[in-house]
Amino acid sequence: MLGVGILKGLAETARNFLGSYVSKDRLTTFQFPEERAPRIEASRNFPFLVYDGADWHEGMRCVSCLICEKECPPKCIFIEKSTDKKPDATGKPQFYPTTFSIDVSVCMSCQICVEVCPFNAIKMDVDFEQSTSDRFGDLLWNKERLAKSNEYYREIHPTEAAAVDAELAEARAKAAGAKAAAAPVKPVSGVAEEK
């Protein structure tokens, strides 16, 4: 019979349309300010700088290698390298950025800066609520605004963060083992040597 396929398609569409109002797991609309969609681990918005510990300035993982600044296609990352060094997480003296800025009006969220960073210091955020009522809002984000804790990183990217934390723990253990092996052994006083 002519038009059976069209009637079957219309029946399927009507079933899906009415079913989306009845079944809770088929609802696709969120009442935004009250309800929030779950964060998707693979999504990305703008980069942020990861720091370890409680103080963002002391625990910053970035060592000013300038690779992300050089590799950024739109050239939106601006870094000024320090002249002195401070110890990193493993205790090794490293340079640090005195200024680290990202112009988010130019950033295209390509994630190249994350891929080229050898210190796991820059990662992509999933926070998309960046709107402001100020028409000329601050679009040049400085180091303080970009800094987010390792706990936050574990919360938004749990699988990737677990691998990075394991890698950093292994590096710290290796550095501690090398430091212990390099320490001189003190002789125990009062013990006579046998000949």
N, C-alpha and C positions, 0 to 999 in steps of 0.2 A: 504494500500500500504506500502511496506517495505521502511523504511527510512524516513517516514513523520515526526516522532518525532525529528530526527536529523536535518532535514531541518527547522523545526519550531525553534529549539534551536539556529541554526546558524543565522536565521533571527532576533531573539530576541537579540543575541549578537551583530550583525551588527547594529541594531537600537540603542542599548545602546552606542556602540562605537562611532558612528557618532553623536548621540545626545549629547555626552559629549563635543564635539567641538562647538556645536551650542548654547546650552543653558548655560547662564552665571552661574546659580545656580547649575549646575551639574559639573562645572569645579572643579577638585580635586587638581590640581597642583598650588602651590604658587611660584612665582618668588622670592625666599627667601630674598635676602638683601633688595629689594625694597618693597616687599609685606610681611606682617606678618600675620600669622594665629591668630585668636582671642584666648586669653588665656582661658583655661578651668578651671573653679573654682575647680573642684574635682581633678585636677592633683596635683602631688607633686614631688618635686625634693630634695632639701636639707633644713634642718631647718634654721630658723633665729630667732633672739631675738626681741621682740616687745618692743618699748619704747613709752611713752606718752610725749607730749610737744615738745619743740624745741631742747633741749639738750639731746643727746642719753645717756650720762653718768648719768645725774641727773634723767631722766625719765624712766630708765630701770625697767621693771616689775619683773625681776628675783630677788628672795630673797635668793638665794643659799641654797635651801632646799636639794639639791643633789639627789633628787628622779630620775631625768632624767639620771644622771650619773650612778646610781645604776641599773636602769632598762634597759639601753641600751644593746641590745644583743651583738653587736660587740665591746663594750667598747671603743667607739670613742669620747666620751664627757669627757672633763677634766675641773674640776671646783676647784678653790681655794676660800674658804670662807673668808670674811673679818673679822677682829677682832672688828671693831666698827660698829655702826648702823647709817643709814640715814633714814629720813621719806619717806614712800612710797606715793602712790597717795592718800590714805585716811588720811595721816598724822601720821600713826602708825610707830614707829621706827622699821626698819627691817635690817637684814644683807643684804649684796650685794656681788656679785662675784668680787673679785679682778682680777681673771683670769677665762675666760670662753673660751674654745677652742673646736673645732670640727674637727676631722681628716676626711676630705671628701673623702679621698682615701679608707677609711674603711667603711664609712657610707653607709648603705644599703637602706636608705629612707623608713624605715618601719613605721615611724610615732608613735612609742611607746612613745618617749619622749614627743610628743604633747599630747597624751592621758593621760599620768600620771601627767602632770604639773597642780597643783591645782591653780596656779596664772595666767593662760593664758599668760605666758611669752614667750613660744616657739611655733612657728607655722611653717608649711611647705611652702616653696616658690614654685612658678611655673616657675621661671626663669631657662631655660635650656641652655642658651648660656653661658657656663662657659669655653669654650675652650680658650687656650692661645698659643702663639707661643713659649713660654718658655717651654722646655721639662721637666724641673724640677721646675715647677711652685709651688706656695705656696699652698699646700694642707692641711695645718693646719690653719684653719680660726680662727682668734682671735675675741675677743668681739667687737672690732670696726667694723670689716668687717661683722660680724653677725647681728649687730644692724640695724634695719629698723623701720621706724616710723609707728604709728598706722594708719596714712593716707594711707600708702602703703599697709598695711594689709587690710584696707577697700576696696582698689582698686582691689586687687587680689582675696579676699574672701568676697564679700559684704554681703552675707546672714549670714555667721558664725560671721563676725565682728560686725554686728548689734546686734546679740544676746549677744556677749561678752561685747560690749559697754553698753548695757542696764543693764547687770548684774553688771558691774563696777560702773555705775551711781547710781544704787540702793544701792550698798555698801557704796559709798561716801555720799549719802544722809543720810543713816542710821548712819554713823560715825559723820556727821555734826549735826544730830538731837541729838545724844547721847552727843556730846560735848556741845551743847546749853543747854541741860537738866542738865548737870553737872555744868554749870556755875552758881555761886551764884547770887541771885537776890539782886540788890542794892536798899535800901529804898530811896524813893523820899523825899528829904529834904524840909522842910517848910510846910508839910502837917500834920495837927493835927489829931490824931486818936480820933474817937468818942467812948465814953464808955457808 
